Amino acid sequence: MSFFSGFSEEEKLLQDTVRQFARDHLAQKIEKLDEEEGFNREAFHILGSLGLLGITVPESDGGAGLGATAATIAFEEVAAVDASTALSFLAHSILCVNQVALNASPEQKKKYLPKLISGEWLGGMGMTEPGSGSDALAMRTRAVRSADGKSYTLNGSKTFITNGPVGEVFYCYAKTGEGKKDISTFLIDRSMKGFSTGKKFSKMGMRASPTSELIFENCLIDSSQRVGNEGDSLKMMMRNLDLERITIAGISLGIARAAIDAAVTYARDRKQFGKPIASLGVIQERVAESSAWYDACRALTYQCAKLWDEGKLEGKEASAMAAKAKLTSAQMATKVALECIQILGGYGYIREFPVERYMRDAKLIEIGAGTNEILRLIIARQILGEASLG
C-alpha cells in the first residue's frame, strides 16, 4: 500500500504513534464492541494522555497545536482499525473541542478545555434535528432570553448525535431570533435541568460509536453558556462543517485501506483450481482499481487538509473542496469495501472476517456530515455559479 509522501517529520511521528495506539488499544476490542454496541471509553483516556483530544487546539490553550492534516492522519489511522472510535474521536475533537478553542470566551475555555482535552469529559455537537438535516438553517430548537438577560430557556431536540449517550458537554446550536440566520451557540452540560438524552440508537454500522437524541424541555441556561454574540453563529458553524468534511474523509480512507489489506492477504492465501486467487485476472482488476481509487482520494483529501492549514481555503472554495474530498472518499470506501467482500466471497459475508464491518461502517460517511446529494449541490454551485440556481 502506498502512502502520501507530503507529511512533515512531526506528522510522520504522529502517524506512527496513532497507528501503534490503534493496534495496542483498539484492535482486540472492536469485534466484540461492534457485536454488543458497546463503547471503548478507556481509549479516550489514552488519547487524552497522548495529547490527541485537543489535536487542533493551540498550545496556549493546552492542545497539541496541530492542524487539519494531523487530525486527518489521526482519524485515518484509528479508522483503519476501529472506525467507530474514529467517529467518536472526531465528534469530540473537531465538532466540540475545536469549536470551543476557536470561539469560546477565556472563561469558557478555562472551564471546559482541560477536562475535554484530558479525556475526563467527552464532547459532542448538536446541529441535526428530526425535521432538519441537510437544511440546517431550518432548525426549530429555540432559545428564548429572559427579560433580565441573565438566562435562556431552550426547547427542542437534536438527533443522530454522535456521543449523545456518553458525552458530558455538547456544543449546540439554536435559533434566537425570527430570521433564518439568527442562530446562536450554547455549551450544554449533561447536569443542566431540563436537558436529557434519548435512548441509544441501534445502527447498521459504526455500532461502537453511541448515538442518540439530545432533548431540551424548558432547559434553563445561564447567559454565560452562550458562545459568542447572540445570533452570530452561522459563519463559524459553516466553517467548522468544512473542516469536519475534510477530516472525516480520513475515516473513509482508513476503512478503505483496511479493506484492501484484508482482501490482498486473503487473495494471496486462498487457493482455487490449484492456484492462489491472486493469479486470477478478475481479482487483480478489483484490487488494482480499489487501490488506485484509494490513492486518488487520499491525495485529494490531504491536499485539501494542507491548503486548509496554509490558510489558502476560504469561503465557497473551501466548502467546495471539502465537499469534493468527502464525497469522493466516502463513495470510494463503500465501493471498495463491497469489492473486497466480493473477493472474499462467502467469507466476506460472515463476521468471521472484518470486511463486512468495513462496508457497514463506510456507508455512514455517505450520509453524515453532509449527504452525497448535498455535497454534489455545493460543488455544482461553486463551479456553475448563479446559473446553477435555475
C-alpha positions as CSV (number, residue, x, y, z in Angstrom):
1,M,0.0,0.0,0.0
2,S,1.5,3.4,-1.0
3,F,1.4,6.4,1.3
4,F,1.1,10.1,0.7
5,S,4.7,11.5,1.0
6,G,4.0,15.1,1.8
7,F,3.9,14.8,5.6
8,S,6.3,16.6,7.8
9,E,8.6,14.7,10.2
10,E,6.2,15.7,13.1
11,E,3.2,14.3,11.1
12,K,5.0,11.1,10.3
13,L,5.8,10.6,14.0
14,L,2.1,11.3,14.8
15,Q,1.1,8.7,12.2
16,D,3.4,6.1,13.8
17,T,2.1,6.9,17.3
18,V,-1.6,6.7,16.4
19,R,-1.1,3.5,14.4
20,Q,0.6,1.9,17.4
21,F,-2.2,3.1,19.7
22,A,-4.8,1.6,17.4
23,R,-3.1,-1.7,17.3
24,D,-2.5,-1.9,21.0
25,H,-5.8,-0.5,22.4
26,L,-8.4,-0.9,19.7
27,A,-7.8,-4.0,17.6
28,Q,-8.6,-6.6,20.2
29,K,-11.8,-5.0,21.3
30,I,-13.6,-3.7,18.2
31,E,-15.3,-7.0,17.1
32,K,-16.9,-7.5,20.5
33,L,-17.9,-3.8,20.8
34,D,-19.4,-3.9,17.4
35,E,-21.4,-7.0,18.2
36,E,-22.6,-5.7,21.6
37,E,-22.9,-2.0,20.5
38,G,-20.5,-1.1,23.3
39,F,-18.1,1.9,23.7
40,N,-14.4,2.0,24.2
41,R,-14.3,4.7,26.9
42,E,-10.8,3.7,28.0
43,A,-9.5,4.7,24.6
44,F,-10.4,8.3,25.2
45,H,-8.4,8.4,28.4
46,I,-5.4,7.1,26.4
47,L,-6.0,9.5,23.6
48,G,-6.1,12.3,26.1
49,S,-2.8,11.2,27.6
50,L,-1.3,11.2,24.1
51,G,-2.4,14.8,23.6
52,L,-4.7,13.9,20.7
53,L,-8.1,15.0,22.0
54,G,-7.1,18.7,21.6
55,I,-5.2,18.0,18.4
56,T,-6.2,21.3,16.7
57,V,-6.2,23.4,19.9
58,P,-3.4,25.9,20.2
59,E,-0.7,25.0,22.7
60,S,-1.5,28.2,24.7
61,D,-4.9,26.6,25.4
62,G,-3.4,23.2,26.4
63,G,-3.7,21.5,23.0
64,A,-1.3,19.9,20.5
65,G,-1.3,23.0,18.2
66,L,-1.6,20.9,15.1
67,G,-3.9,21.3,12.1
68,A,-6.3,19.6,9.7
69,T,-3.6,17.4,8.2
70,A,-2.6,16.0,11.6
71,A,-6.2,15.4,12.5
72,T,-6.9,13.6,9.2
73,I,-3.9,11.4,9.8
74,A,-5.1,10.5,13.2
75,F,-8.6,9.7,12.1
76,E,-7.3,7.6,9.2
77,E,-5.1,5.5,11.4
78,V,-7.7,4.9,14.0
79,A,-10.4,4.1,11.4
80,A,-8.1,1.6,9.7
81,V,-8.6,-0.5,12.9
82,D,-11.8,0.8,14.5
83,A,-13.9,3.3,12.6
84,S,-16.4,3.6,15.4
85,T,-13.9,5.0,17.8
86,A,-12.6,7.2,15.0
87,L,-16.0,8.7,14.6
88,S,-16.5,9.4,18.3
89,F,-13.0,10.8,18.4
90,L,-13.8,13.2,15.5
91,A,-17.1,14.3,17.1
92,H,-15.3,15.1,20.3
93,S,-12.2,16.8,19.0
94,I,-13.4,18.6,15.8
95,L,-17.1,19.2,16.4
96,C,-16.8,20.1,20.1
97,V,-13.2,20.8,21.4
98,N,-12.0,22.6,18.2
99,Q,-15.1,24.9,18.3
100,V,-14.6,25.7,22.0
101,A,-11.0,26.6,21.4
102,L,-11.8,28.8,18.4
103,N,-14.9,30.6,19.6
104,A,-15.4,30.4,23.3
105,S,-14.5,33.1,25.8
106,P,-11.4,32.8,28.1
107,E,-13.6,31.9,31.0
108,Q,-15.4,29.2,28.9
109,K,-12.1,27.7,27.7
110,K,-10.8,27.6,31.3
111,K,-13.9,25.7,32.4
112,Y,-14.2,23.2,29.6
113,L,-11.0,22.7,27.7
114,P,-8.8,21.0,30.4
115,K,-11.3,18.2,31.1
116,L,-12.2,17.8,27.4
117,I,-8.6,17.6,26.3
118,S,-7.6,15.2,29.1
119,G,-10.5,12.8,28.2
120,E,-12.2,13.2,31.6
121,W,-15.1,14.7,29.8
122,L,-16.5,13.6,26.4
123,G,-18.0,16.1,24.0
124,G,-20.3,16.3,21.0
125,M,-22.1,18.7,18.8
126,G,-25.9,19.3,18.4
127,M,-27.0,20.6,15.0
128,T,-29.1,18.0,13.1
129,E,-32.8,17.8,14.2
130,P,-35.6,15.4,13.4
131,G,-37.0,17.8,10.8
132,S,-33.8,19.4,9.6
133,G,-30.7,17.6,8.5
134,S,-29.4,18.8,5.2
135,D,-31.3,22.1,5.7
136,A,-29.6,23.1,8.9
137,L,-31.0,26.6,8.8
138,A,-34.5,25.2,9.2
139,M,-33.7,24.1,12.8
140,R,-36.5,24.6,15.2
141,T,-34.7,24.3,18.6
142,R,-35.2,27.7,20.1
143,A,-33.5,29.6,23.0
144,V,-35.6,32.4,24.5
145,R,-33.7,35.1,26.5
146,S,-35.1,36.1,29.9
147,A,-36.3,39.7,30.5
148,D,-33.3,40.4,32.6
149,G,-31.0,39.0,30.0
150,K,-29.3,36.6,32.5
151,S,-30.5,33.3,31.1
152,Y,-32.1,31.4,28.2
153,T,-34.9,28.8,28.1
154,L,-34.1,26.2,25.5
155,N,-36.7,23.9,23.9
156,G,-36.4,21.4,21.1
157,S,-34.3,18.4,20.2
158,K,-31.3,17.3,18.2
159,T,-31.0,13.8,16.6
160,F,-28.3,11.5,15.3
161,I,-25.8,13.0,17.8
162,T,-22.5,11.1,18.0
163,N,-21.5,10.6,21.6
164,G,-25.0,11.6,22.7
165,P,-25.5,8.8,25.3
166,V,-22.0,9.1,26.7
167,G,-21.0,12.8,26.4
168,E,-20.8,15.3,29.2
169,V,-20.6,18.5,27.1
170,F,-22.4,19.4,23.9
171,Y,-21.7,22.4,21.6
172,C,-25.3,23.1,20.5
173,Y,-26.9,25.5,18.0
174,A,-30.3,27.1,18.5
175,K,-32.5,29.8,17.0
176,T,-32.5,33.1,19.0
177,G,-34.5,35.2,16.6
178,E,-37.0,35.2,13.8
179,G,-34.6,35.3,10.9
180,K,-33.4,32.1,9.2
181,K,-29.8,33.0,10.1
182,D,-30.4,34.1,13.7
183,I,-28.5,31.1,15.2
184,S,-26.6,31.1,18.5
185,T,-24.4,28.6,20.2
186,F,-24.6,27.3,23.7
187,L,-22.4,25.0,25.8
188,I,-24.7,22.4,27.4
189,D,-23.7,20.3,30.4
190,R,-25.3,17.0,31.0
191,S,-26.2,18.1,34.5
192,M,-28.4,21.0,33.4
193,K,-32.0,20.9,34.4
194,G,-34.3,20.2,31.5
195,F,-31.7,18.6,29.4
196,S,-31.7,14.8,28.7
197,T,-30.6,12.3,26.0
198,G,-32.8,9.8,24.3
199,K,-32.2,6.1,24.1
200,K,-29.2,4.9,22.2
201,F,-29.9,4.2,18.5
202,S,-29.2,0.7,17.2
203,K,-27.4,1.2,13.9
204,M,-26.3,-0.7,10.8
205,G,-22.7,0.4,11.2
206,M,-20.5,2.4,13.5
207,R,-22.1,0.4,16.2
208,A,-19.4,1.1,18.8
209,S,-19.9,4.9,18.5
210,P,-23.0,5.7,20.6
211,T,-25.7,7.9,19.0
212,S,-28.8,9.4,20.4
213,E,-31.1,12.4,20.6
214,L,-30.5,15.5,22.7
215,I,-33.7,16.7,24.3
216,F,-34.4,20.2,25.7
217,E,-37.5,20.7,27.8
218,N,-37.6,24.2,29.3
219,C,-33.8,23.8,29.8
220,L,-32.6,26.8,31.7
221,I,-29.2,28.0,30.6
222,D,-27.2,30.8,32.1
223,S,-26.2,33.5,29.6
224,S,-22.6,32.8,30.4
225,Q,-23.1,29.5,28.5
226,R,-23.7,31.3,25.2
227,V,-20.6,31.2,22.8
228,G,-20.0,34.5,21.1
229,N,-22.7,37.1,20.3
230,E,-26.3,36.2,20.1
231,G,-27.5,35.4,16.5
232,D,-23.9,35.4,15.2
233,S,-23.1,31.7,14.9
234,L,-23.8,30.9,11.3
235,K,-20.4,31.7,9.9
236,M,-18.5,29.6,12.5
237,M,-21.0,26.8,12.1
238,M,-20.5,26.6,8.4
239,R,-16.7,27.0,8.6
240,N,-16.4,24.1,11.0
241,L,-18.6,21.9,8.7
242,D,-15.9,22.4,6.0
243,L,-13.2,21.2,8.5
244,E,-15.4,18.3,9.5
245,R,-15.8,17.2,5.9
246,I,-12.0,17.3,5.2
247,T,-11.1,15.4,8.4
248,I,-13.9,12.8,8.2
249,A,-12.7,11.9,4.8
250,G,-9.8,10.4,6.7
251,I,-12.1,7.9,8.3
252,S,-13.2,6.7,4.8
253,L,-9.6,6.4,3.8
254,G,-8.8,4.3,6.9
255,I,-11.7,2.0,6.2
256,A,-10.8,1.5,2.6
257,R,-7.1,0.8,3.4
258,A,-8.1,-1.8,5.9
259,A,-10.5,-3.5,3.4
260,I,-7.8,-3.6,0.7
261,D,-5.3,-5.0,3.1
262,A,-7.7,-7.7,4.1
263,A,-8.6,-8.6,0.5
264,V,-4.9,-8.7,-0.6
265,T,-4.0,-11.0,2.3
266,Y,-6.9,-13.3,1.5
267,A,-6.2,-13.3,-2.2
268,R,-2.6,-14.4,-1.7
269,D,-3.6,-17.2,0.7
270,R,-6.8,-18.6,-0.8
271,K,-6.4,-21.2,-3.5
272,Q,-8.8,-22.3,-6.1
273,F,-8.1,-24.6,-9.0
274,G,-4.7,-25.2,-7.5
275,K,-3.6,-21.5,-7.6
276,P,-3.9,-18.5,-5.3
277,I,-6.9,-16.5,-6.4
278,A,-4.5,-13.5,-6.7
279,S,-3.4,-15.0,-10.0
280,L,-6.9,-14.5,-11.5
281,G,-7.4,-11.5,-13.7
282,V,-10.8,-10.6,-12.2
283,I,-9.3,-10.5,-8.7
284,Q,-6.3,-8.4,-9.9
285,E,-8.8,-6.0,-11.6
286,R,-10.7,-5.5,-8.4
287,V,-7.6,-5.0,-6.3
288,A,-6.0,-2.6,-8.8
289,E,-9.0,-0.4,-9.2
290,S,-9.6,-0.3,-5.4
291,S,-6.0,0.7,-4.7
292,A,-5.9,3.3,-7.4
293,W,-9.2,4.9,-6.3
294,Y,-8.0,4.9,-2.7
295,D,-4.7,6.6,-3.6
296,A,-6.5,9.3,-5.7
297,C,-8.9,10.1,-2.8
298,R,-6.1,10.2,-0.3
299,A,-4.1,12.6,-2.4
300,L,-7.2,14.9,-2.8
301,T,-8.0,14.7,0.9
302,Y,-4.5,15.6,2.1
303,Q,-4.2,18.3,-0.5
304,C,-7.3,19.9,1.0
305,A,-6.0,19.5,4.5
306,K,-2.7,21.1,3.6
307,L,-4.3,24.0,1.9
308,W,-6.6,24.5,4.9
309,D,-3.5,24.5,7.2
310,E,-1.8,27.1,5.0
311,G,-4.9,29.4,5.1
312,K,-5.5,29.0,1.4
313,L,-9.1,27.7,1.6
314,E,-11.8,30.2,2.4
315,G,-15.4,30.8,1.7
316,K,-17.1,28.9,-1.2
317,E,-13.9,27.5,-2.5
318,A,-13.2,25.9,0.9
319,S,-16.8,24.5,1.0
320,A,-16.4,23.0,-2.5
321,M,-13.0,21.5,-1.9
322,A,-14.1,20.0,1.4
323,A,-17.2,18.6,-0.3
324,K,-15.1,17.0,-3.0
325,A,-12.8,15.3,-0.6
326,K,-15.6,13.9,1.5
327,L,-17.9,13.0,-1.5
328,T,-15.2,11.0,-3.3
329,S,-13.6,9.4,-0.3
330,A,-17.0,8.3,1.2
331,Q,-18.2,6.7,-2.1
332,M,-14.8,5.1,-2.6
333,A,-14.7,3.5,0.8
334,T,-18.2,2.0,0.4
335,K,-17.4,0.7,-3.1
336,V,-14.0,-0.6,-2.1
337,A,-15.4,-2.5,0.9
338,L,-18.1,-4.1,-1.3
339,E,-15.4,-5.1,-3.8
340,C,-13.3,-6.7,-1.0
341,I,-16.3,-8.6,0.2
342,Q,-16.7,-10.0,-3.3
343,I,-13.1,-11.0,-3.3
344,L,-13.5,-13.0,-0.1
345,G,-16.8,-14.5,-1.4
346,G,-18.8,-16.2,1.3
347,Y,-16.1,-15.4,3.9
348,G,-16.6,-11.7,3.2
349,Y,-20.3,-12.0,4.1
350,I,-19.8,-13.5,7.6
351,R,-18.5,-11.9,10.7
352,E,-15.5,-14.2,11.0
353,F,-13.8,-11.7,8.7
354,P,-13.9,-7.9,9.2
355,V,-14.7,-6.7,5.7
356,E,-18.5,-6.8,6.2
357,R,-18.0,-4.4,9.1
358,Y,-15.9,-2.1,7.0
359,M,-18.8,-1.9,4.5
360,R,-21.4,-1.2,7.2
361,D,-19.2,1.5,8.8
362,A,-18.2,3.1,5.4
363,K,-21.8,3.7,4.4
364,L,-22.4,6.2,7.3
365,I,-19.9,8.6,5.9
366,E,-22.1,8.9,2.7
367,I,-24.8,10.2,5.0
368,G,-23.4,12.1,8.0
369,A,-21.6,15.5,7.7
370,G,-23.5,16.2,4.5
371,T,-25.1,13.6,2.3
372,N,-23.7,12.8,-1.1
373,E,-26.6,14.7,-2.7
374,I,-25.9,17.9,-0.7
375,L,-22.2,17.8,-1.4
376,R,-22.8,17.5,-5.1
377,L,-25.0,20.5,-4.9
378,I,-22.3,22.5,-3.1
379,I,-19.7,21.6,-5.7
380,A,-22.0,22.3,-8.6
381,R,-23.0,25.8,-7.3
382,Q,-19.3,26.7,-6.8
383,I,-18.5,25.6,-10.4
384,L,-21.6,26.9,-12.2
385,G,-22.3,30.0,-10.0
386,E,-25.7,31.6,-10.3
387,A,-26.6,29.6,-13.4
388,S,-27.0,26.5,-11.1
389,L,-29.8,28.2,-9.2
390,G,-32.2,28.0,-12.1
